[in-house]
Amino acid sequence: MANIASMLDHQARRKPDHPAIIEKGVVLTHVDLALKVRRMASHLLDLGVMEGDVVGIALRDSADHIVANMAVARMGGIVAPIDHRWAATEKSNVADGFGARVVLVEPEDTLPAAVAVNQAFQAAVTTANPDRDFTEDEMLPMVLSLSSGTTGKPKGPALNHRQMRSRWVTQFVSLGFNERDRYLSATPLYFGGGRSFTMSAVWCGATVVMFPPPYGPQDLIKAARDYEATTTLLVPTILRRLLAEPDTGTHLFPRLRILLSTGAILHEEERKAVMDRLCPSFINYYGSSEGGGVSILTSQHGPEAARSVGQAVFNTRLEIVDSDHNPVANGETGRIRYRGPGVASGFYKNPEADREAYHDGWFYPGDLGRVDDAGYLFLAGRSKEMINRGGANIYPAEIEAVLLSHPDVADAAVIGWPSPDMGEEIAAFVTGDVSVDDLTGYCGEKLAAYKRPKVIFALETMPKSDLGKIQKEALKSLLPDVE
């Protein structure tokens, strides 16, 4: 069972009637799922897709999407995730950039040279031969995890079957997922976390309940209750919408065994609110599409770790190094690097990206951080975002933490501001009911003079991605010239 999709046949034999996927009340058992995956894999071969080919998947968040991911893996292809909501030019850019042999699309999609998953396609799947010999080479690339936007040249690491399996084992050991779970799939399957946790659930014999966005907070709460969900992954944007609901004095998800979040880091106060109001067993997962999970901060970690992203996950070695790749002492800030069996070996046909992100077997995600004596990792920002003011290196995360410690600041972001005199100045953006003059004085008390923002800009809202990450490029466009 070196091919990850061949595990579905094992689950079909040992628990054939157990629900694998529930979608709008329709149940696909594990024996149903294994057969449909084999038939779709066979149909892809009939269409001329060959082992090692890239197959774009631009489907809605559905059972068919999960089947397609597993079918491509089963026949030895490489999944290229494509968001079905993208414009045609964005989809084509990714498909052409990776040389996709075909792109599976919704029936109404007009993407050129695509294969529509329509009634004719489904009919052909039902008659395809499920008993073909499929590859069991665990070193074959299996999925491309996109690590850039849809403009410019797309890039993504190629994870093979062994590496993906290692990531899932880490999820089971460090996060506590297991085969008895009912995983509520409420995050887009295009997103790396949403795809990985959903696929690992059916792989290990658990049940996936499809509940794709968009949805309202109350609908999500009801779905978790009605389907008796035990685990789910929610991005920070959704968590904040849930926290905006009226406080009932009880947890909104009392039956959840694990509430997981990734994609962006929650503030210390938000994390506490999630545990107090949403689910007491909350895990914040820090990682990257290339390397997978790096560290976890759980509800068992005490208040002294609240501003960290937790401790390293199972089977992942984490280090902080200087610009010459030499490890630094605990407490010192430097470049984060890590390695492990779940870390991709490199980008797909992109040696230039490899040279930038990989060195001597280590992957560098581009983040800065420090590790304390207890093994907790504290982020200091992106290496490209480090501010050099008059020769002094300044880490935005340190200043953002000070701004966020003010009781009236809801959100904060710090960026470099080009300056003819100092090289860069410090610009801060905040939201909340706060006086800029008061906040300037607050920074004067908490920060050394050279770390204080030159100007603090008050915004109504902070520009964020769908995952809740602050879009600092958008903030840069708001900066006037330094006076």
N, C-alpha and C positions, 0 to 999 in steps of 0.2 A: 504493500500500500504506500509506495513512495510518492505516487501522484496523489495530491491532497484530495482530489475528487473521488478516488477509488475507495476512500474511507466511507463514502455514502453507501456503497454496496455492503460494507460491513454493518453499518447501522441498520440497513434494510433487513439483513438476516437476523440480527439479534433483537431488534425492537420494531418489527414491521408496521404495526398499527399505531405506533406513537406519533403524535402530530409533529411534523417537521416545520411546516409553515401554515399559519392561519391568516387568511386575507379576506376581510369583509365576511366573515362567518364560514368561508369555504376552507376546508381542511385538506392539506396535502400531507399524507403520511410519509414516513421515511422510505417505505417501499415505493410509493408513488414518485417521490423526489428522485431516488436513485435511477429509476427507469426513465423518467423524463430527461434527466441529465444525459444519460447514455444515448438516448434517441436524438437529442439535440446535437450532441457531439458528433454523432454519426451523420446527421444531416449537414452539419458544417463541412465535414469531409466530402460529402456528396457535392457541395457547392464549389469545391475546389480549394477550400482553405486547407493548408498543409501545416504539419508540425513546425513550430518556430515562427509561424506567421503572426502578425499583430492583428487583433480584431478589436475595432472600436465598439464600445457599448454605450449607446446614447438612449437608454430606455428610462421610463418613469420608475419611481421607487415601487417595485412590485415583486410578486413571486417570480414572474418571468425574468426579471432582472437578476435575481439570485440564481435561477436555473442557468441563465446565459453565462454568468461568471463561472459557474462550476463546469458547464459544458465546454467552454473554451479551454479551461484548465485540463479537462478530461482528455481532449483530443490533442493536447500538447501545444496549444496556441498561447498567445500573450494578450492579456486583457489591457486595453487602453481605455481608461474611464473617461467618458465625455458627458458633461452635464446636459441633459435633454433640454434645459431651459436656455442654453446658449443660442446666440444668433448663428445662422448658417456659416458665416465667415469664421466664427470662432471654432465651430465644430470642424470645419475643413482644415483650419490651421493645425489643430492637434492631429487629426487623422493623416493629413499629408506629411506633417512633421515627423511622424513615427512610421510612415509608410504602411498604413493599415491596409490589409488585403480587402477587408470588408468592414462596414460599420452597421451594426444592428440598430435600427431606429424604430420609432413609433409609426403606425400606418400613415399618419397625416404629415410626417416629416418629408420635406422635399430635398433633403441633402443628396447631391449627385452621387451616383454609383453606390448608394446605400442599399441594404437589404431590409425591407420592412418586416417587422414581426407582426404579420397580419393573419387573417384566417387561413390563407393559402400556405403561409409559412408553418403555422401550427398544424395544419393537416399533414404536411410533409413530414413534420417531426413525429407525428403519431404512427407513421408507417415506416420510419427509418429503422434500420437494423440495429438493435441495441447490443448485439453480441459480438461486435467487432473487437479486435485486439487493439487496445489503446496503450499509449506509452506509459511506462513506469519510471522514466528517467527523472529523478528528483532534482537534478541540476539544471533542468530546462527552465528558462525564464517563464514566469507565470503571470505577473502583473506589473504594470508600470504605474508607479505612484507619482503623479504630477506634482512638481514642486515649484512651478512658476505659473504665471497667469496664462491667459489664452491669447495674448498678443505677443509678438516677437517669436523667437524660436522656442518651441516647447521643450522641456527637459524633464526627465523622470528617471529614477533608478529602476533597474530591472530586478525584481525579487524572484528568486527561483522557489520551487516547491519546498525544498528543505528550509530555506530561510523563512518562508511564510509559516510553515509548521512550527518553527522555533518561536516565532512571535506569538503564536496562539498558545503554546505551552507556557510562555511567560505570562500571558493573560490569565491562564488558569491558576498558576502558582502565586503570582503577586496580587492579582485582582480578586481571585476567588470565584471566577465563573466555573460552572460545571454542567454536566449533562441533564440535571434535573431542573435547570432554569427555564423560565418562560421570558425570553428576551423581547422587550418592546422596541421594535425598530422604528424609531421616531426621528432619525437623522438621515439626510440624503445618502443614498448608496454610492453616489459619486465621491463623497467625502471619504478620505482614507479610513477614519475611525468608524464611520457608519458602515462601510463595506466590510472591514476586517472583523468587527464584532458580530455582524450578522452572519458572515460566512463561517466563522469559527463556531457559532452556536449550532448550525446544522451539521457541521463537521463532527462535533463531539456528541451529537445525538440529542441535543436540547430542542426546544421549540422556539421558533421566531414568530412573533405576532406583528404583522405589517400595520403600521400606523404612520404613514408618511406625512410630512408637512405639505401644505400649510394647515395649521389647526390653531384653535384658540386654547388658552390655558385650561379652561374648564373641560374642554373636550379631551385634552390629554390626561387630565386627572381622572376623568370618567373611564377612559380606555384602560388605564393602568389598573383601575379597580375592577372593571367588568371582566377583563381578560386575566386577572390575577397575576399580573406581571411581577417577576422577582428581580429583574435587572433591566437597566436601560442606560443609554448614553444620550446626554443632552448637552448642547453647546451653551456657552455662557449667555448668549442672547436670549435663549429660551428660559434659562434659569432666572434671568432678571425679570422677564415678563411674569413668571410664576410668583416671584417675590413681590410683584406689584399688586397681586391679588389681596383681597381683604384677609387680615389675620384672624383665623378661626380659633386659635388657641390649641390646635392639634396639627399634626403633620399632614401635609397634603398627600403624601405617598406613604401611608403607614405600613403597607404590605411589601414595599420594595426592600429587597435584601441588600442591593447595591445600587446606588445612584452614582454614575460616572460622568465626569466632564473632561473635555480636552479641547484643544484648538486655541485657547487663550487662557491666561491665568486670572483667576478671580482675586479681587482684593480681600484683605484679611477680614473685613467686616462682612463682605458678601458671603465668604465661606462659612462664617459663623451663622449667618442668617439662613443659609441653605440647610445646615444641620439642625438648626432650631425649628425651622418652619416647613421644610420640604421632606427631608429624610435624614435620620441621624447617622446612617452609614453612608458617608459621602467620600468619594475618591476623586482627587484632581490628578490627572495624568499628563505629565509633560513628556513630549517626544517630538519626532519629526517624521515626515513621510519617508525619508530616506532610511533613517535608522530605527524607526519604530519607537516603542516606549523607552524612556530613559529613567524616569523617576516617578514615584507616586507619593502624594501627600494624603493620608487617610484620616478618618475621624479619630483614630487612636493616637495620632501624633499630637503632642501637647501644644500649648500656646507659644512655647519658645520656638516652635517650628512653623508658626502660622504664616510668616512672610517668605518661607522657602517653597520650593516645589518638591520637597520630600527627599526620600532616600532612593538610591539606585534600585531598579527592578532586578528580579532574578535573572542571572546569567548575562548581565550586562556590566562591563567594566567602564567606569567613569573616571576621567582625569581632567584637571585644570592645568594648562601649560602656557608658557610664554610664547613670544613671537618666533622663537627658535625651536619650538616643540619640546622644550624641557619642562617637566613637571614642576609646579610651584608648591610652596608650603601651604598647609591648611590656613584658610583665612585670607589668602592673597587672591586678587582678581586676575583672571586670565581667560584664555580661550577654552571653551568646553570641547572635549573630544570623548568619544566612546567607541567601544567595539563589542562584538558578541555574535553569536550564530544567527541572530535575526536581523543583523545589519546588512543591507544590500552591498554587493561587492563593487558597484559602480553604476554610473548612469548609462542608459541605453544608447549605445553608439555615439557617445559624446565625451571624448577624451579630454576636451578642454574643461568641461565641468568636473571631471574626475580630478584633474590637477588642482582645482580650486578647493574641492571639498574633502579629498582623501589624501592621507599621508602615512606611509609605513603601516598600512593595515588599519588605521584609525579613521573614523568619520568625524568631520568638523561641521556641525550644523550652522555655524556662523553666529552662535550666541556666546556672550561673555558671562562669566559667573565665578563663584567661589564656593568652596566646600569647607564646612566647619569640622571640628574634631569628632562630632557625632555622625558625620556622613551626610548632613543635610546640604542640599544644593540650593544656592541663592542666585537668582538671575540678575545680571547687571545690564542687560540690553543686548542688542545686536552689535557685532563687531563693526559693521559698517555705520552704525549709529553713534559710535563713540565720538565724543566731542573733544577736540583739541583746542583749548583756549589759552593762547599765549604760551604754548609748549606743555601745558598741563593736561593730562588725560582725565576726562570727566565722564562718568557713567550715568546715562539718563535715569536708569532705574533707581539710583540712590536719591536723586532729586525728586523723582516721582513719588517715592515712598514718603518723603517728608511732606510733600504737598497733600498726599492722600491721608496723612495723619491729622490734618486739620479737620475738625468736625463738620465744617460746612462745605467741604470739597467732595463732590460726587465722583468726578473722574479727572484724571490728569495725564498729560503727555509732555515730554521734553524732547526738543530736537535742536540740532546745531543750526546756527544762523550765520551765514557767511559775513565776515567782517574784514575790512581792509587793514585794520590795526592789529586785531588779535587773532586773525586767522578764522576763528569761529567765536561767536557769542552764544549765550544760552537763551533759548526762547521756551517759555512754558505756556501751555494751554490748559485751562481748567473749566469744569462745569460745576454748577451748584449755586446755592444762595450765599455767595461770599463776596466780600469787598476786596478788590485787587490791592488797595492800599494796606488793608489789614494783613493780607496774605504776603505782601512784600515784607512787612515787618516780621511776620512769622518766620519767613525764610532767613531773615537777618539774624534771628535768634538760634536757628537750627543748623545753618550751613556756614561753612567758611566763606570768606568774601569772594574767592575766585569761583565758587560753585553756585553763587546766587544768580538766578535768572536776570538777564538784563531787562526784560519786559515779560509781564504775565498777561496773557490775553484771556478774557472771559468769553466763553461761547455758550450758546443756548443748548447745543447738542454736540457731541463728539462724533466725527465721522468714523464709522466702524464697518467692518465686513460682516457678512452673514454669520460668521463664526464668533463675532464679538471682538475681533482684533481691531485696535485703533489703527486707522490708516494714516500713517505719518506722512506719506507722500502728499496726501490731500492737505495736511496742515502746512506743509512747506509752501504750498501755493498761496497761503494766506499771509505770508510774511512780506512786509515792506522792506525796502532797502535799509540797512543799518545806518542810522544817523551818526 
